[in-house]
Amino acid sequence: MPVFTPLQISKLIGLAQKNRIAPVYLFIGPEHICKEKAKEIFNVLKEKKAISETYDLKEKEDKKEFLNIKEDIVSADFLAKKLLSAKVDLLYFGGIGTYVKSSEEENIHISDKANENIRIDAKDIKAFAVCEGANLAFTMKARFEYALSGGKINLDSIDNSAGVNTSDYEVNLKTALLFFV
């Protein structure tokens, strides 16, 4: 995930206006400035229709059938839940957040509030196997629930060990190249 200081934010806004921006950013600096600038970037992307809070699935019958969706227009949260519970061979998590809990757990007890609207129960996962390039995509109880129902899953520390190592190289490379950028 790219990291930017408040001094680099104006460059980000320029990239957003040119449709050349990545979907996830971490802002470092005073909270009120970071929130203000993140909202500014969000608004630019929304104006350019680069992001949307709803998705139009008209004339996309194959996708609707695959995700078992009857509606033509769906919310982003609804679509994310459908994608997480799709019948696939492999469900890969590459971001940060807890997206799966056990059916015995309540969202209020999970510390990741940002993903509360899209979190699903492990019993709803139809994927044959799960790979976590992320950290803590499943709660520990969810991991057991999924495995006991026949799903194939490792500890996230096993799936993510190469990612952590690669990230370390990425940070070192970014630091070395910072002078030239």
C-alpha positions as CSV (number, residue, x, y, z in Angstrom):
1,M,0.0,0.0,0.0
2,P,1.5,3.4,-1.0
3,V,2.3,5.8,1.8
4,F,2.1,9.6,1.3
5,T,2.8,12.6,3.4
6,P,0.7,15.7,3.3
7,L,3.3,17.3,0.9
8,Q,2.6,14.6,-1.7
9,I,-1.2,14.8,-1.6
10,S,-1.5,17.5,-4.3
11,K,0.4,15.2,-6.6
12,L,-2.1,12.5,-5.8
13,I,-5.0,14.8,-6.7
14,G,-3.4,15.5,-10.0
15,L,-3.1,11.8,-10.7
16,A,-6.7,11.2,-9.8
17,Q,-7.8,13.9,-12.3
18,K,-5.9,12.0,-15.0
19,N,-7.4,8.6,-13.9
20,R,-3.9,7.4,-12.8
21,I,-4.4,6.5,-9.2
22,A,-4.3,3.2,-7.2
23,P,-7.4,2.2,-5.1
24,V,-5.8,2.2,-1.6
25,Y,-3.7,4.8,0.2
26,L,-2.4,5.4,3.7
27,F,-2.0,9.0,4.6
28,I,0.5,10.2,7.2
29,G,0.1,13.5,9.0
30,P,-2.4,15.4,11.1
31,E,-5.7,13.5,11.1
32,H,-7.9,16.4,10.0
33,I,-5.7,17.2,7.0
34,C,-5.5,13.5,6.0
35,K,-9.3,13.2,6.1
36,E,-9.8,16.4,4.2
37,K,-7.4,15.4,1.4
38,A,-8.7,11.8,1.2
39,K,-12.2,13.2,0.8
40,E,-10.9,15.5,-1.9
41,I,-9.4,12.6,-3.8
42,F,-12.6,10.6,-3.4
43,N,-14.7,13.4,-4.8
44,V,-12.4,13.8,-7.8
45,L,-12.6,10.0,-8.5
46,K,-16.4,10.1,-8.1
47,E,-16.8,13.0,-10.5
48,K,-14.7,11.1,-13.1
49,K,-16.9,8.1,-12.4
50,A,-13.8,6.1,-11.5
51,I,-15.5,4.8,-8.4
52,S,-19.2,4.2,-7.6
53,E,-21.3,3.4,-4.6
54,T,-23.6,1.4,-6.8
55,Y,-23.0,-1.0,-9.7
56,D,-25.1,-1.4,-12.8
57,L,-25.4,-5.0,-13.8
58,K,-27.9,-4.6,-16.6
59,E,-26.8,-6.5,-19.7
60,K,-24.3,-8.5,-17.5
61,E,-26.4,-11.6,-17.1
62,D,-23.4,-13.9,-16.9
63,K,-22.1,-12.0,-13.9
64,K,-25.5,-11.9,-12.3
65,E,-25.9,-15.6,-12.7
66,F,-22.4,-16.4,-11.4
67,L,-23.0,-14.3,-8.3
68,N,-26.7,-15.3,-7.9
69,I,-28.0,-11.7,-8.2
70,K,-31.4,-10.9,-9.5
71,E,-31.3,-7.1,-9.2
72,D,-29.9,-4.9,-12.0
73,I,-28.5,-2.2,-9.7
74,V,-26.7,-3.3,-6.4
75,S,-24.7,-1.5,-3.7
76,A,-21.0,-1.9,-3.4
77,D,-21.4,-3.6,0.0
78,F,-23.9,-6.1,-1.5
79,L,-21.6,-6.8,-4.4
80,A,-18.6,-7.3,-2.1
81,K,-20.5,-9.8,0.0
82,K,-21.6,-11.7,-3.1
83,L,-18.0,-11.8,-4.3
84,L,-16.8,-13.1,-1.0
85,S,-19.4,-15.9,-1.0
86,A,-19.1,-16.9,-4.7
87,K,-18.5,-20.5,-5.6
88,V,-14.9,-20.4,-6.8
89,D,-11.8,-22.6,-6.6
90,L,-9.7,-20.0,-4.7
91,L,-10.6,-17.0,-2.6
92,Y,-7.5,-14.8,-2.3
93,F,-7.3,-11.9,0.2
94,G,-4.7,-9.3,-0.7
95,G,-5.7,-6.3,1.4
96,I,-5.9,-5.4,5.1
97,G,-9.0,-6.2,7.0
98,T,-11.1,-8.8,8.6
99,Y,-13.7,-9.9,6.1
100,V,-14.8,-13.3,7.5
101,K,-16.1,-14.1,11.0
102,S,-17.6,-17.3,12.4
103,S,-21.4,-17.6,12.7
104,E,-21.0,-17.5,16.5
105,E,-19.2,-14.1,16.4
106,E,-20.8,-10.7,16.3
107,N,-19.3,-7.8,14.4
108,I,-19.2,-5.7,17.5
109,H,-16.5,-8.0,18.9
110,I,-14.2,-7.7,15.9
111,S,-11.8,-4.8,16.0
112,D,-12.0,-4.0,12.2
113,K,-15.0,-1.7,12.0
114,A,-14.1,-0.5,8.5
115,N,-15.2,-3.8,6.9
116,E,-18.2,-4.4,9.1
117,N,-20.7,-3.8,6.2
118,I,-19.2,-6.5,4.0
119,R,-18.1,-9.1,6.5
120,I,-19.6,-12.5,6.0
121,D,-19.8,-15.7,8.1
122,A,-17.4,-18.5,7.3
123,K,-20.3,-20.9,6.7
124,D,-21.3,-18.7,3.7
125,I,-18.0,-19.2,1.9
126,K,-18.3,-21.5,-1.1
127,A,-14.7,-21.3,-2.2
128,F,-12.8,-24.6,-2.3
129,A,-9.7,-23.0,-0.8
130,V,-8.6,-19.7,0.8
131,C,-5.2,-18.0,0.5
132,E,-4.3,-15.0,2.6
133,G,-1.8,-12.6,1.2
134,A,-3.3,-10.2,3.8
135,N,-3.3,-10.1,7.5
136,L,-6.2,-11.5,9.6
137,A,-8.8,-11.7,6.8
138,F,-10.4,-14.4,8.9
139,T,-11.0,-14.4,12.7
140,M,-9.5,-17.5,14.3
141,K,-13.0,-18.9,15.0
142,A,-13.9,-18.3,11.3
143,R,-10.8,-20.2,10.2
144,F,-11.9,-23.2,12.3
145,E,-15.5,-23.0,11.1
146,Y,-14.4,-22.9,7.4
147,A,-11.9,-25.7,7.8
148,L,-14.3,-27.9,9.7
149,S,-16.9,-27.5,6.9
150,G,-14.3,-28.9,4.4
151,G,-12.6,-25.7,3.3
152,K,-8.9,-25.7,2.7
153,I,-7.1,-22.9,4.6
154,N,-3.7,-22.2,6.2
155,L,-2.8,-19.9,9.0
156,D,-2.4,-16.4,7.5
157,S,1.2,-16.3,8.8
158,I,2.0,-19.2,6.4
159,D,0.3,-17.8,3.3
160,N,1.6,-14.3,4.0
161,S,5.2,-15.1,4.9
162,A,6.4,-14.3,1.4
163,G,4.3,-11.2,1.3
164,V,5.9,-9.9,4.4
165,N,9.4,-10.6,3.0
166,T,8.6,-9.0,-0.3
167,S,7.1,-6.0,1.5
168,D,10.3,-5.6,3.4
169,Y,12.2,-5.5,0.1
170,E,9.7,-3.0,-1.3
171,V,10.2,-0.6,1.6
172,N,13.9,-0.9,1.3
173,L,13.8,-0.3,-2.4
174,K,11.4,2.6,-2.0
175,T,13.7,4.2,0.6
176,A,16.7,3.8,-1.7
177,L,14.9,5.3,-4.7
178,L,13.2,8.2,-2.7
179,F,16.1,10.5,-3.6
180,F,15.5,10.0,-7.3
181,V,11.6,10.4,-7.3
